[in-house]
Amino acid sequence: MSDSASRIAGYGHWVANSLRSLWAAEASKDYLQANTRQAELEGLQFAFYARLTAIVIVSAWLFSIVPWPRDLYYGGYAFGFFLLGYIPYRLRHHPHGETIKLGFIVLDVALVSAAILVPPPVDFGSQWPVQTRLRGQEFLYLLLLPAEAALTYSPRRVIWTGVSILVIWSIGVFTIYSQPDTLRFNDVAAEEVLTSATVLELSLQPTFVGLTPWYTQLVATSLFTLLLTLTVWRSRRTLLRQVETEIVRADLARYVSPDVAEALTKRGGTRFGDPTTRTVTVLFADIVGFTKLSETLSPDRTFTLLRSFQERSCAIVFKHGGTLDKYLGDGFMATFGSIDPQPDASARALACAFELQREIERWSLKRSGDGADPLRTSIGVHCGPVTVGNLGGRERVEFTVVGDVVNVASRLEEVTREIGGSIVVSEDCIGAAGRSEWIDRFQSSREIHLRGRQQGIVVHIAV
């Protein structure tokens, strides 16, 4: 191949890798956005239910203190407030759902402000001057709206709600402040010097309106909105970090055992995998006669068979709290108690072995019914002290266990063909799991000598 062709091929390879990396990054970004969007939708749903609770509580309170028939007037506002929450809730999956929600936030603020500032009709028994609507503490009801927006994990909605309150409430206050019959400090100050007695007398007039409470409301609302926005922003960052961690964990779990991925993401790569010695139960499993079986299968069918075996086996290992140490062609090695100490590691391993045997038997019957060759597994289990940690070089490490226990478990799996059993377990493992609870599941026991070992070992055999 010429130099130009080599450069073109190399460039093509670089482009292909770049595109794959870009696709993976975009996929992770899409996943992150999708999970964030889902959290916002769940927050919107929770906020709607919180609104319903607030409507019920406030309505009950108003009906208890407001005389008939004026309570019907405020009941109408409560129903309108419910509708303004229900409509965007029903449209939350709409493509323009966010714009719709922002629009309804403005309507929320306008409705609550109107309920506070607009007096009921005379027919409902209210004859107080409109200026007195600014004397009460009802403005606090408006601050419930930013609190509701904070439940949706959206800082933008909190800010939008706070700004809407500042603008709409100010319009309402100045509308009343501009009424011809409103008394103001400026009107009196133009005629006489304001004394404490004059200020007190003026403040007690029903039509008096001062701007100091409005200033206080503006400052309090701005600070409340700012603090809520910062709180939601931090909560959203925490949510994003959790989603990113889940993405990393899910990606890692495709290449390592899920519990290893979980430990890596929680403890950090620099603190995980330091060599340590602990008691671990090791399980080896293998498809009996796979080499002969693969001779009759095409490569793609062999691949499908292995993948199906691995999927079924791994699901059972993970179900019992085991760690998939590695795949070994048509078999695998699993450990129990390698990442964190498990007092019942041996019992978990034995339960895993017997369930794996039952699952392969069910699968084999199904295969036989479909005209395929039956399958049988061989399983060896042993426990004892091992060294647990990371092995490898700078570029690649592998979390694994090392020790004589691993070799014995591997030999026990191999010896199943010779002694006619499907599961061979050491006496040490039976003792650790609870001899009285497990010994009845084995059909025989004997002492055997394993290849490469001088001392014999007592094993229990299940066919």
TORLUM-110240 format. One record per residue (C-alpha): x, y, z; residue in three letters. Coordinates in steps of 0.1 Angstrom, whole numbers, padded with zeros to 4 digits, always signed. Each point is the difference from the previous one (the first is absolute). Example, Ala and Ser with C-alpha at 12.3 -4.5 7.8 and 13.67 -1.06 7.14 Angstrom:
BEGIN
+0123-0045+0078ALA+0014+0034-0007SER
This chain:
BEGIN
+0000+0000+0000MET+0014+0034-0009SER+0006+0028+0026ASP-0030+0020-0013SER-0023-0030+0003ALA+0013-0007+0035SER-0006+0036+0010ARG-0035-0001-0015ILE-0008-0032+0018ALA+0014+0014+0032GLY-0020+0032-0004TYR-0031-0021-0007GLY+0006-0020+0031HIS+0004+0032+0020TRP-0032+0014-0014VAL-0019-0032+0008ALA+0013+0000+0036ASN-0009+0037+0003SER-0035-0006-0012LEU-0004-0028+0024ARG+0012+0021+0029SER-0022+0029-0011LEU-0030-0023-0002TRP+0007-0014+0034ALA+0004+0035+0014ALA-0033+0011-0017GLU-0017-0031+0013ALA+0012+0008+0036SER-0011+0036-0005LYS-0034-0011-0012ASP-0004-0024+0029TYR+0010+0028+0024LEU-0026+0024-0015GLN-0026-0027-0001ALA+0005-0008+0037ASN+0000+0037+0009THR-0032+0005-0019ARG-0015-0029+0017GLN+0009+0014+0034ALA-0015+0034-0010GLU-0033-0018-0010LEU-0001-0019+0032GLU+0006+0032+0019GLY-0028+0017-0020LEU-0023-0028+0010GLN+0010+0003+0036PHE-0004+0038-0001ALA-0035-0005-0014PHE-0010-0022+0029TYR+0016+0025+0024ALA-0021+0027-0016ARG-0031-0021+0006LEU+0009-0004+0037THR+0006+0037+0003ALA-0033+0008-0016ILE-0019-0023+0024VAL+0018+0015+0030ILE-0003+0036-0010VAL-0037-0005-0010SER-0009-0016+0033ALA+0017+0028+0018TRP-0017+0027-0020LEU-0034-0016+0003PHE+0004-0002+0038SER+0008+0038+0004ILE-0019+0016-0029VAL-0037+0004+0004PRO-0026-0012-0024TRP-0005+0008-0029PRO+0035+0016-0004ARG+0016-0034+0003ASP-0016-0009-0034LEU+0020+0029-0015TYR+0033-0014+0012TYR-0012-0036-0008GLY-0001+0012-0036GLY+0036+0011+0001TYR+0010-0033+0016ALA-0017-0019-0029PHE+0017+0023-0025GLY+0033-0007+0016PHE-0006-0037-0003PHE-0007+0003-0037LEU+0031+0021-0005LEU+0020-0029+0015GLY-0019-0029-0016TYR+0002+0012-0036ILE+0038+0002-0002PRO+0002-0032+0020TYR-0020-0017-0027ARG+0021+0016-0027LEU+0033-0009+0016ARG+0010-0023-0028HIS-0009+0025-0027HIS+0030+0010-0022PRO-0005+0036+0012HIS-0009-0011+0036GLY+0027+0022+0015GLU-0012+0032-0018THR-0036-0009+0011ILE+0011-0004+0036LYS+0018+0033+0000LEU-0031+0017-0014GLY-0022-0015+0026PHE+0024+0011+0028ILE-0008+0036-0011VAL-0037-0008+0002LEU+0005-0015+0035ASP+0017+0031+0012VAL-0027+0022-0015ALA-0028-0021+0015LEU+0014+0000+0035VAL+0008+0037-0002SER-0035+0007-0011ALA-0014-0021+0028ALA+0020+0021+0024ILE-0004+0035-0015LEU-0035-0001-0016VAL-0027+0004+0026PRO-0031-0022-0001PRO-0032+0016-0015PRO-0022+0020+0023VAL-0026-0027-0002ASP+0024-0023+0019PHE+0001+0024+0029GLY+0033+0018-0005SER-0001+0038+0002GLN+0036+0007+0011TRP+0021+0023-0021PRO+0022-0017-0025VAL+0031+0014+0016GLN-0005-0022+0030THR+0008-0030-0022ARG+0036+0009+0005LEU-0001-0001+0038ARG-0002-0037+0006GLY+0026-0028-0003GLN-0017-0017-0030GLU+0031+0008-0021PHE+0016-0030+0016LEU-0022-0023-0021TYR+0019+0012-0031LEU+0032-0014+0015LEU-0016-0035-0002LEU+0004+0002-0038LEU+0038+0001-0001PRO+0000-0028+0026ALA-0022-0021-0024GLU+0023+0008-0029ALA+0030-0012+0020ALA-0016-0035+0002LEU+0005-0004-0038THR+0039+0001+0001TYR-0001+0030-0023SER+0019+0031+0011PRO-0015+0018-0031ARG-0035-0005+0013ARG+0009+0013+0034VAL+0016+0032-0015ILE-0029+0004-0024TRP-0025-0003+0029THR+0019+0025+0022GLY+0003+0026-0028VAL-0037-0005-0009SER-0009+0007+0037ILE+0022+0031+0001LEU-0015+0015-0032VAL-0037-0010+0004ILE-0002+0009+0037TRP+0017+0033-0006SER-0025+0008-0027ILE-0028-0008+0024GLY+0015+0021+0028VAL+0005+0030-0022PHE-0035-0004-0015THR-0014+0004+0035ILE+0026+0026+0009TYR-0011+0021-0030SER-0037+0001+0010GLN-0013+0036+0003PRO-0012-0006+0036ASP+0033-0015+0012THR+0018+0018+0028LEU+0038+0002-0004ARG+0028+0014+0020PHE+0009+0023-0030ASN-0035+0016+0000ASP+0002+0009+0037VAL+0037+0011-0001ALA-0008+0026-0026ALA-0022+0018+0025GLU+0016-0005+0034GLU+0030-0015+0017VAL-0004-0036+0009LEU+0002-0007+0037THR-0003-0034+0018SER-0035+0009+0009ALA-0009+0009-0036THR+0015-0032-0013VAL-0019-0021+0025LEU-0032+0018-0007GLU+0005-0003-0038LEU+0009-0037+0003SER-0032-0008+0018LEU-0021+0015-0029GLN-0018-0028-0020PRO+0011+0014-0033THR+0036+0006+0008PHE+0027-0019-0020VAL+0037+0001+0009GLY+0027-0015-0022LEU+0022-0013+0028THR-0018-0033+0002PRO+0003-0003-0038TRP+0038+0005+0003TYR+0002-0027+0026THR-0020-0024-0021GLN+0022+0006-0030LEU+0032-0006+0020VAL-0015-0031+0018ALA-0013-0015-0033THR+0033+0006-0017SER+0021-0016+0027LEU-0025-0029+0004PHE+0001-0006-0038THR+0038+0002+0000LEU+0004-0024+0029LEU-0025-0025-0016LEU+0017+0003-0033THR+0034-0008+0015LEU-0015-0029+0019THR-0017-0015-0031VAL+0032+0006-0020TRP+0020-0020+0025ARG-0027-0027+0002SER+0001-0002-0038ARG+0038-0003-0001ARG-0003-0028+0025THR-0026-0017-0022LEU+0022+0004-0030LEU+0030-0014+0018ARG-0022-0030+0011GLN-0011-0006-0036VAL+0035+0004-0013GLU+0012-0025+0026THR-0028-0024-0010GLU+0011+0004-0036ILE+0036-0008+0009VAL-0011-0029+0022ARG-0022-0014-0028ALA+0028+0003-0025ASP+0025-0016+0024LEU-0025-0028+0007ALA+0002-0010-0036ARG+0037-0008+0004TYR+0003-0010+0036VAL-0022-0015+0026SER-0028+0024+0011PRO+0012-0001+0036ASP+0035+0009-0011VAL-0014+0029-0020ALA-0020+0011+0030GLU+0030-0001+0022ALA+0021+0019-0025LEU-0026+0028-0004THR-0006+0003+0038LYS+0035-0004+0013ARG+0020+0015-0029GLY+0025-0018-0021GLY+0030+0011+0021THR-0014-0016+0032ARG-0014-0031-0015PHE+0019-0032-0005GLY+0029+0004+0025ASP+0012-0036+0008PRO-0016-0015+0031THR-0004-0035+0014THR-0034-0013+0009ARG-0020-0033-0001THR-0017-0004-0033VAL-0021-0027-0016THR+0009-0008-0036VAL-0023-0017-0026LEU+0011-0013-0034PHE-0026-0011-0025ALA+0004-0015-0035ASP-0020-0015-0028ILE+0008-0037-0002VAL+0011-0012-0034GLY-0001+0034-0016PHE+0030-0006-0022THR-0017-0030-0016LYS-0033+0018-0002LEU+0015+0030-0017SER+0013-0022-0028GLU-0036-0005-0012THR-0010+0037+0003LEU+0007+0029-0023SER+0020+0029+0015PRO-0031+0022+0004ASP-0020-0028+0017ARG+0030-0006+0023THR+0001+0037+0008PHE-0038+0000+0007THR+0004-0031+0022LEU+0028+0016+0021LEU-0018+0033+0004ARG-0032-0017+0011SER+0019-0021+0025PHE+0018+0031+0014GLN-0032+0020+0003GLU-0018-0027+0019ARG+0030-0007+0022SER+0009+0035+0008CYS-0036+0009+0010ALA+0001-0028+0025ILE+0034+0010+0014VAL-0010+0036+0004PHE-0033-0011+0016LYS+0019-0017+0028HIS+0024+0029+0005GLY+0029-0015-0018GLY+0027+0017-0021THR+0008-0011-0035LEU+0038-0002+0001ASP+0005-0010-0037LYS-0013-0020-0029TYR+0020-0031-0009LEU-0011-0009-0035GLY-0030-0022+0006ASP+0001+0005+0037GLY+0006+0026+0026PHE+0014+0007+0035MET-0021+0017+0026ALA+0009+0011+0036THR-0021+0007+0031PHE+0013+0024+0026GLY+0028+0014-0021SER-0010+0036-0001ILE-0015+0003+0034ASP+0001-0027+0027PRO-0031-0023-0001GLN-0005-0022+0031PRO-0023-0022-0020ASP+0022+0000-0032ALA+0002-0039+0000SER-0038-0003+0004ALA-0005+0025-0029ARG+0024-0020-0022ALA-0017-0033+0007LEU-0035+0015-0007ALA+0014+0015-0032CYS+0015-0034-0011ALA-0033-0019+0005PHE-0021+0026-0016GLU+0024+0002-0029LEU-0003-0038-0004GLN-0038+0002+0000ARG+0000+0029-0026GLU+0024-0019-0024ILE-0022-0031+0004GLU-0031+0020-0010ARG+0018+0016-0028TRP+0013-0034-0012SER-0036-0014-0001LEU-0011+0029-0020LYS+0029-0005-0024ARG-0008-0037-0003SER-0036+0009-0008GLY+0013+0022-0028ASP+0022-0028-0014GLY+0033+0014+0013ALA+0026-0019+0020ASP-0006+0000+0038PRO+0024+0018+0024LEU+0016-0009+0033ARG+0022+0021+0023THR+0027-0009+0024SER+0005+0022+0031ILE+0027+0001+0026GLY-0001+0020+0032VAL+0026+0006+0027HIS+0007+0026+0026CYS+0029+0013+0020GLY+0024+0030+0004PRO+0011+0017-0032VAL+0015+0033-0010THR-0025+0024-0016VAL+0011+0030-0021GLY+0009+0014-0033ASN+0024-0017-0023LEU+0015+0013-0032GLY+0021+0028-0014GLY-0005+0037-0004ARG-0022-0003-0031GLU-0023-0027+0013ARG-0008-0015+0033VAL-0023-0028+0011GLU-0017-0004+0034PHE+0005-0037+0009THR+0008-0024+0028VAL+0033-0020+0002VAL+0008-0030+0022GLY+0000-0037+0003ASP-0038+0001+0005VAL-0004+0011-0036VAL+0021-0029-0012ASN-0020-0025+0021VAL-0033+0013-0012ALA+0011-0003-0036SER+0013-0036+0006ARG-0033-0009+0016LEU-0019+0012-0031GLU+0023-0021-0022GLU-0003-0032+0022VAL-0038-0001-0004THR+0004-0020-0032ARG+0021-0026+0017GLU-0022-0006+0031ILE-0034+0003-0017GLY-0014+0031+0016GLY-0014+0034-0012SER+0009+0019+0032ILE+0031-0007+0020VAL+0005+0020+0032VAL+0028-0002+0026SER-0006-0009+0036GLU+0013+0035+0010ASP-0027+0016-0020CYS-0028-0023+0014ILE+0013+0008+0036GLY+0000+0038-0007ALA-0035-0001-0015ALA-0015-0021+0028GLY+0005-0037-0003ARG-0034-0010+0014SER-0019+0022-0025GLU+0018-0011-0031TRP+0014-0036+0004ILE-0033-0016-0009ASP+0001+0015-0035ARG+0031-0021-0009PHE-0002-0036-0010GLN+0035-0011+0011SER+0032+0011+0016SER+0036-0012-0005ARG+0036+0010+0003GLU+0017+0007-0033ILE+0035+0011-0012HIS+0001+0029-0023LEU+0024+0004-0028ARG+0031+0019+0012GLY-0007-0004+0037ARG+0015-0024+0025GLN-0027+0001+0027GLN-0034-0015-0006GLY-0032+0020+0005ILE-0034-0011+0011VAL-0027+0009-0024VAL-0038-0003-0003HIS-0016-0010-0033ILE-0034+0009-0014ALA-0010-0016-0033VAL
